[in-house]
Amino acid sequence: MEFVGSILKVIVGAVSLILATVFAVRAIDSMRGPPLSPWHTKAPADATSAEIDAMDWPQWMARENAVFAQVQAEIVAPLPADARQPQNRYWADAPMHPAALATDWNRSFTLESASPPRGAAVMLHGMTDAPYSLRHVARHYQALGYHVVAIRLPGHGTVPAGIAKAKAEDWEAATRLAVREARRAAPGQPLHMVGYSNGGTLAIIHAADATANAALGMPDRIILVSPMIGLTPFARFAGIAGWPAFLPAFAKAAWLDIIPEYNPFKYNSFPVNAGAQAHRLTVHLAERLNAAQADGRIAALPPMLALLSVVDSTVEARAVMTGLFDRLPANGSELIVVDINRTAKVGPLIRASAANRINQFVPTTPRRYQTSIIASGESPGAPAIWRSFAPGSTREIRTPVPISYPTDFYSLSHIALPFPLSDGLYGAAPDPADDQGITLGALALRGENGVLTVGMGTFNRVSSNPFFALFLDRIEAVPAATAPRTQAIP
């Protein structure tokens, strides 16, 4: 027993030393870099989960208006002179100041159909994001005759400090509110839920909860874009990085990135809490799915359509298959994976691990869902290939589609999938009529390393999707081993 006690003391001592070292390193590291700005330290009074569960949609909108008024009064109006720069979204005269744009897409919004709605669709955006990210999908649903409800998740769309204090439970409550409003607007009609990244996690959690509580409202279909089913291992320990922030001298330790806020509809700075809450959401999701699988409720989950890039530095792409789709019943679900561009003129610069990753998604045994792969054509600029594997089959059907992989794209990315090439903010070929104050997707910055406050890779990461029209076409399609037709993007 004494020996065991000695071993435990050594282990405890070693762990304590490691944690103390991590604490010291993070504390010292937090002293570097730019200072915190008002938008990092002043969080508006966004609604909490308990408050949201007691709200209806008009009450939510009233609270949201108060939150934005608080940002205007405490951040925008008294902005220090040295922060009044054209590249700062919080300066009222900046070209990308959200309130000065044609539409402030940071806010919750609804879209009504021209005729009595044939259904309702709920839009759930991603982490550090805003309702802007699903506006193209929202307009598509509106054109199909759906009433659309796009909610701003608490902590988002205002200032990064908001997401530094928001909790996963707040976002789950906001999801429930959006579903309540959608069901009120289109009673008795089909309900679809669309989730991008973190929003995809929320949509699945809601559906899993609805298998046990029908009053929550079970969606008839779930659409997932770059869904956050699994995260990188670092996310599990993200909260540790913020420990030194408990001491005022190390307040910057609460932030993994402190970056100028030049994007009107997404935070550039990233708080430790965002990573920690994202991890908590994936834990919540796994718990819900495990419980539903254990007692058979998982068979009640609705058909799902997921679109992901085979390479994704934000989430684990393969986890969408192994952690979600492999659990689903045979209900008409479809997994669409966009491969890398094998005709891009980068050759040996592509890592072998990235080149071979698509093989993980090719079925070697029959699956209960359809697997579809969008692959580059046989030569640069050639039509892309739609590779289909029908449910219950490993036989591949290849069909060309009249869209090609841009020759200067070697892959897509986590952030690219919900945006067409014409998107005014993120598009590689932005539509001049879609002015969002800045064209991030088309910027071509050149210079030396170490000059910018962000890595040069920030502006090289592709942020729009040439195959967006194919995705829209699959939203209501019945999965089949054929290529989708193409259509204009509304």
LOSE-29260 format. One record per residue (C-alpha): residue in one letter; x, y, z; residue number from 1. Coordinates in steps of 0.2 Angstrom, whole numbers. Each point is the difference from the previous one (the first is absolute). Layout:
% LOSE-29260
A; X; Y; Z; NUM
...
END
This chain:
% LOSE-29260
M; 0; 0; 0; 1
E; 14; 12; 4; 2
F; 7; -4; -17; 3
V; -16; 4; -9; 4
G; -2; 16; 11; 5
S; 17; 6; -6; 6
I; -4; -3; -18; 7
L; -16; 10; 2; 8
K; 10; 14; 8; 9
V; 12; 0; -15; 10
I; -14; 0; -12; 11
V; -9; 14; 9; 12
G; 16; 10; 1; 13
A; 4; -2; -18; 14
V; -17; 5; -6; 15
S; 1; 15; 12; 16
L; 16; 5; -8; 17
I; -6; -2; -17; 18
L; -15; 11; 3; 19
A; 10; 13; 9; 20
T; 12; 0; -15; 21
V; -15; 2; -12; 22
F; -7; 14; 11; 23
A; 17; 9; 1; 24
V; 3; -1; -19; 25
R; -18; 6; -4; 26
A; 2; 14; 12; 27
I; 16; 6; -7; 28
D; -6; -2; -18; 29
S; -15; 10; 3; 30
M; 11; 15; 4; 31
R; 5; 1; -18; 32
G; -10; 5; -15; 33
P; -13; 15; -2; 34
P; -9; 7; 15; 35
L; -19; -4; 3; 36
S; -12; 12; -8; 37
P; -17; 5; 7; 38
W; -8; -13; -11; 39
H; 10; -13; 9; 40
T; -5; 6; 17; 41
K; -18; 6; 0; 42
A; -13; -13; -4; 43
P; -18; 5; -2; 44
A; -14; -7; 10; 45
D; -5; -14; -12; 46
A; -14; -12; 6; 47
T; 4; -16; 10; 48
S; -7; -17; -3; 49
A; -13; 2; 14; 50
E; -6; 17; -7; 51
I; 0; -7; -18; 52
D; -11; -15; 5; 53
A; -13; 12; 7; 54
M; 0; 11; -16; 55
D; -10; 1; -16; 56
W; 7; 7; -16; 57
P; -6; 18; 3; 58
Q; 8; 0; 17; 59
W; 16; -7; -7; 60
M; 1; 14; -13; 61
A; -3; 13; 13; 62
R; 14; -7; 10; 63
E; 11; -1; -15; 64
N; -4; 18; -4; 65
A; 5; 5; 17; 66
V; 17; -9; -1; 67
F; 4; 9; -16; 68
A; -4; 16; 7; 69
Q; 12; -4; 14; 70
V; 14; -3; -12; 71
Q; -4; 16; -9; 72
A; 0; 10; 17; 73
E; 15; -9; 8; 74
I; 12; -5; -15; 75
V; -5; 10; -16; 76
A; -4; 17; 7; 77
P; 15; 2; 12; 78
L; 12; -8; -12; 79
P; 18; 6; 4; 80
A; 8; 11; -13; 81
D; 14; -13; -4; 82
A; -13; -13; -4; 83
R; -9; 10; -13; 84
Q; 7; -8; -14; 85
P; -8; -6; -17; 86
Q; 5; -18; 4; 87
N; -10; 0; 17; 88
R; -18; -6; -1; 89
Y; -4; 9; 16; 90
W; 4; 18; -7; 91
A; -16; 7; -7; 92
D; 8; 7; -15; 93
A; 9; -16; -5; 94
P; -5; -7; -17; 95
M; -5; -17; 9; 96
H; -9; 7; 15; 97
P; -15; -12; 1; 98
A; -13; 13; 4; 99
A; 5; 10; -15; 100
L; -2; -14; -13; 101
A; -16; -3; -9; 102
T; -4; -14; 12; 103
D; 8; -4; 17; 104
W; 1; -19; -2; 105
N; 6; -1; 18; 106
R; -18; 1; 6; 107
S; -13; -14; 1; 108
F; -12; 1; -15; 109
T; -15; -9; -7; 110
L; -5; -2; -19; 111
E; -18; -2; -5; 112
S; -5; -10; -15; 113
A; -10; 9; -13; 114
S; -15; -12; 3; 115
P; -6; -10; 14; 116
P; 15; -9; 6; 117
R; 3; -18; -5; 118
G; 12; -3; 15; 119
A; 12; 9; 11; 120
A; 19; 0; 1; 121
V; 11; 5; 15; 122
M; 17; 6; -4; 123
L; 14; -2; 14; 124
H; 17; 8; -4; 125
G; 17; -5; 6; 126
M; 12; 5; 14; 127
T; 6; 18; 0; 128
D; -11; 2; -15; 129
A; -17; 9; -4; 130
P; -16; -4; -9; 131
Y; 9; 7; -15; 132
S; 8; -17; -3; 133
L; -16; -9; -5; 134
R; -9; 15; -9; 135
H; 2; -9; -17; 136
V; -8; -16; 6; 137
A; -13; 10; 9; 138
R; -5; 9; -16; 139
H; -1; -16; -9; 140
Y; -12; -7; 12; 141
Q; -10; 16; -1; 142
A; -1; -3; -19; 143
L; -6; -17; 3; 144
G; -14; 6; 10; 145
Y; 6; -2; 17; 146
H; -1; 12; 15; 147
V; 18; 3; 6; 148
V; 5; 3; 18; 149
A; 19; 5; 2; 150
I; 5; 3; 18; 151
R; 15; 9; 6; 152
L; 8; -11; 13; 153
P; 4; 9; 17; 154
G; 17; 8; 1; 155
H; 1; 1; -19; 156
G; -1; 14; -12; 157
T; 3; 14; 12; 158
V; 18; 0; 8; 159
P; 12; -14; 3; 160
A; -2; 2; 19; 161
G; -17; -6; -2; 162
I; 6; -17; -5; 163
A; 13; 0; 14; 164
K; -15; -2; 12; 165
A; -13; -10; -10; 166
K; -4; -18; 4; 167
A; -5; -15; -10; 168
E; -16; -1; 10; 169
D; -4; 18; -7; 170
W; 1; -6; -18; 171
E; -10; -15; 3; 172
A; -14; 10; 8; 173
A; 1; 12; -15; 174
T; -2; -15; -12; 175
R; -16; -5; 10; 176
L; -6; 18; -2; 177
A; 3; 0; -19; 178
V; -9; -16; -2; 179
R; -15; 6; 10; 180
E; -1; 16; -11; 181
A; 1; -11; -16; 182
R; -14; -12; 6; 183
R; -11; 15; 4; 184
A; 3; 8; -17; 185
A; -4; -16; -9; 186
P; -11; -11; 11; 187
G; -1; -18; -6; 188
Q; 12; 3; -14; 189
P; 17; -9; -3; 190
L; 14; 7; 11; 191
H; 18; 0; -6; 192
M; 15; 5; 10; 193
V; 16; 6; -8; 194
G; 16; 1; 10; 195
Y; 17; 6; -5; 196
S; 15; -6; 11; 197
N; -5; 3; 18; 198
G; -18; 2; -6; 199
G; 0; -17; -7; 200
T; 4; -7; 17; 201
L; -14; 10; 7; 202
A; -12; -6; -13; 203
I; 4; -19; 4; 204
I; -1; 3; 19; 205
H; -17; 7; -2; 206
A; -6; -14; -11; 207
A; 7; -13; 12; 208
D; -9; 9; 15; 209
A; -16; 0; -11; 210
T; 1; -19; -1; 211
A; -4; 0; 19; 212
N; -10; 16; 1; 213
A; -12; 2; -15; 214
A; -6; 17; 6; 215
L; 17; 7; -5; 216
G; -4; -3; -18; 217
M; 9; -13; -11; 218
P; 7; 6; -16; 219
D; -5; -9; -16; 220
R; 17; 3; -8; 221
I; 17; 6; 6; 222
I; 12; 9; -11; 223
L; 18; 0; 6; 224
V; 15; 11; -7; 225
S; 17; -4; 7; 226
P; -8; -7; 16; 227
M; 9; 0; 16; 228
I; -1; -18; 5; 229
G; 18; -2; 6; 230
L; 13; 13; 4; 231
T; 19; -1; 1; 232
P; 8; -7; 16; 233
F; 5; 17; 5; 234
A; -18; 6; 2; 235
R; -2; -12; 15; 236
F; 13; 10; 10; 237
A; -4; 17; -7; 238
G; -7; 6; 17; 239
I; 17; -3; 8; 240
A; 8; 14; -11; 241
G; -11; 13; 9; 242
W; 4; -4; 18; 243
P; 13; 14; 2; 244
A; -14; 13; -5; 245
F; -7; -2; 18; 246
L; 14; 12; 5; 247
P; -3; 17; -8; 248
A; 18; 2; -5; 249
F; -2; -15; -12; 250
A; -18; 5; -7; 251
K; 7; -3; -18; 252
A; 2; -19; 5; 253
A; -19; -1; -3; 254
W; 3; 2; -19; 255
L; 8; -12; -12; 256
D; 1; 14; -13; 257
I; -2; 18; 1; 258
I; -2; 7; -18; 259
P; -6; 16; -7; 260
E; -19; -2; -4; 261
Y; -1; 4; -18; 262
N; -14; -13; -5; 263
P; -17; 7; 2; 264
F; -9; -16; 3; 265
K; 13; -11; 9; 266
Y; 11; 3; 15; 267
N; 19; -1; -4; 268
S; 5; -1; 18; 269
F; -3; -17; 9; 270
P; -2; -2; 18; 271
V; 4; -16; 10; 272
N; -18; -2; 5; 273
A; -5; -2; -18; 274
G; 11; -15; -2; 275
A; -6; -7; 17; 276
Q; -18; 2; -4; 277
A; 2; -8; -17; 278
H; 8; -15; 9; 279
R; -15; 0; 12; 280
L; -12; -1; -14; 281
T; 8; -15; -8; 282
V; 0; -8; 17; 283
H; -19; 4; 1; 284
L; -3; -7; -17; 285
A; 9; -16; 3; 286
E; -9; -3; 16; 287
R; -17; 3; -9; 288
L; 4; -12; -14; 289
N; 7; -13; 12; 290
A; -16; 1; 10; 291
A; -11; -1; -15; 292
Q; 9; -14; -7; 293
A; 0; -10; 16; 294
D; -19; 0; 1; 295
G; -4; 0; -19; 296
R; -6; 18; -1; 297
I; 13; 4; -13; 298
A; -11; -9; -13; 299
A; -12; 15; 1; 300
L; 13; 13; -6; 301
P; -4; 8; -16; 302
P; 9; -1; -17; 303
M; 16; 10; 0; 304
L; 10; 8; -14; 305
A; 17; 5; 4; 306
L; 13; 9; -11; 307
L; 18; 0; 6; 308
S; 18; 3; -7; 309
V; 11; -15; 1; 310
V; 13; 11; 7; 311
D; -5; 11; 15; 312
S; 11; 8; 12; 313
T; -14; 5; 12; 314
V; -9; -16; 3; 315
E; 3; -19; -3; 316
A; -8; -3; -17; 317
R; 0; -19; 3; 318
A; -9; 1; 16; 319
V; -16; 6; -10; 320
M; 0; -18; -7; 321
T; 6; -10; 14; 322
G; -8; 10; 14; 323
L; -17; 4; -8; 324
F; -4; -8; -17; 325
D; 5; -17; 4; 326
R; -13; 1; 15; 327
L; -15; 6; -11; 328
P; -14; -12; -5; 329
A; -3; -3; -18; 330
N; -11; 15; -2; 331
G; 7; 8; -17; 332
S; 15; 10; 8; 333
E; 14; 5; -12; 334
L; 18; 5; 4; 335
I; 8; 11; -13; 336
V; 19; 2; 1; 337
V; 10; 12; -11; 338
D; 17; -7; -5; 339
I; 16; 10; -2; 340
N; 4; 7; -18; 341
R; 11; -14; -7; 342
T; 3; 11; -16; 343
A; 6; 15; 9; 344
K; 18; 5; -5; 345
V; 8; -4; 17; 346
G; 5; -18; -3; 347
P; 12; -6; 14; 348
L; -5; 15; 11; 349
I; -15; -9; 6; 350
R; 3; -11; 15; 351
A; -3; -19; -3; 352
S; -12; 0; 15; 353
A; -11; 12; -8; 354
A; 1; -8; -17; 355
N; -5; -17; 7; 356
R; -14; 6; 12; 357
I; -14; -2; -12; 358
N; 3; -19; 1; 359
Q; -7; 0; 18; 360
F; -17; 6; -7; 361
V; -2; -13; -14; 362
P; -11; -14; 6; 363
T; 9; -18; 1; 364
T; -16; -7; 7; 365
P; -18; 5; -3; 366
R; -7; 15; 10; 367
R; -17; 5; 5; 368
Y; 2; 17; -8; 369
Q; 6; 7; -16; 370
T; 18; 6; -2; 371
S; 3; 13; -14; 372
I; 18; 6; -4; 373
I; 3; 16; -10; 374
A; 16; -3; -9; 375
S; 11; 11; -12; 376
G; -1; -4; -19; 377
E; 13; -10; -9; 378
S; 9; 16; -5; 379
P; 1; 18; 5; 380
G; -16; 9; -3; 381
A; -9; -16; -5; 382
P; -18; -4; 7; 383
A; 0; -6; 18; 384
I; -5; -18; 3; 385
W; -14; -5; 11; 386
R; 4; -17; 8; 387
S; -15; -9; 8; 388
F; -2; -15; 11; 389
A; -18; -4; 3; 390
P; -6; -6; 17; 391
G; 3; -19; 2; 392
S; 13; 0; -15; 393
T; 18; 2; -2; 394
R; -1; 2; -19; 395
E; 6; 17; -6; 396
I; -10; 10; -13; 397
R; 10; 15; -8; 398
T; -9; 14; -8; 399
P; 8; 16; -7; 400
V; -8; 16; 6; 401
P; 1; 17; -9; 402
I; 11; 8; 13; 403
S; 19; 0; 1; 404
Y; 12; 2; 15; 405
P; 8; 17; -2; 406
T; 18; -3; -5; 407
D; 7; 11; 14; 408
F; -10; -10; 13; 409
Y; 10; -15; 7; 410
S; -14; -4; 12; 411
L; -15; 7; 9; 412
S; -1; 4; 18; 413
H; -11; 0; 16; 414
I; -4; 18; -3; 415
A; -4; -1; -19; 416
L; -14; -11; -1; 417
P; -16; 11; 3; 418
F; 6; 14; -12; 419
P; -1; 1; -19; 420
L; 14; 7; -10; 421
S; -11; 16; -2; 422
D; -1; 4; 19; 423
G; 4; 18; 3; 424
L; 10; -3; 15; 425
Y; 8; -18; -2; 426
G; -2; -3; -18; 427
A; 15; -3; -12; 428
A; -10; 10; -13; 429
P; -11; 11; 10; 430
D; -15; 8; -8; 431
P; 2; 19; 0; 432
A; -18; 2; 5; 433
D; 2; -10; 16; 434
D; 11; 13; 8; 435
Q; 5; -5; 18; 436
G; 13; 14; 3; 437
I; 15; -12; -3; 438
T; 4; -14; -12; 439
L; 9; -12; 10; 440
G; -1; -15; -12; 441
A; 8; 9; -14; 442
L; 14; 9; 9; 443
A; 17; -3; -7; 444
L; 12; 6; 13; 445
R; 19; -2; -3; 446
G; 15; 5; 10; 447
E; 12; -7; 13; 448
N; -3; -12; 14; 449
G; -2; 8; 17; 450
V; -7; 17; -5; 451
L; -18; -3; 2; 452
T; -9; -3; 17; 453
V; -8; -16; -7; 454
G; 9; -14; -9; 455
M; 1; 1; -19; 456
G; -10; -16; -1; 457
T; -15; 9; 7; 458
F; -3; 8; -17; 459
N; 5; -16; -10; 460
R; -13; -11; 8; 461
V; -14; -3; -13; 462
S; -16; 8; 6; 463
S; -13; -4; -14; 464
N; -7; -16; -8; 465
P; -1; -3; -19; 466
F; -12; -14; 3; 467
F; -12; 9; 10; 468
A; -14; -1; -13; 469
L; 2; -19; 1; 470
F; -3; 0; 18; 471
L; -15; 11; -1; 472
D; -7; -13; -12; 473
R; 2; -14; 12; 474
I; -10; 9; 14; 475
E; -16; -8; -4; 476
A; 6; -14; -12; 477
V; -4; -18; 3; 478
P; 18; -8; 1; 479
A; 3; -10; -16; 480
A; 16; -6; -8; 481
T; -1; 14; -13; 482
A; 8; 17; -2; 483
P; -11; 15; 5; 484
R; -6; 12; -12; 485
T; 8; 18; 1; 486
Q; -10; 15; 3; 487
A; 2; 19; 2; 488
I; 4; 6; 17; 489
P; -14; 12; 6; 490
END
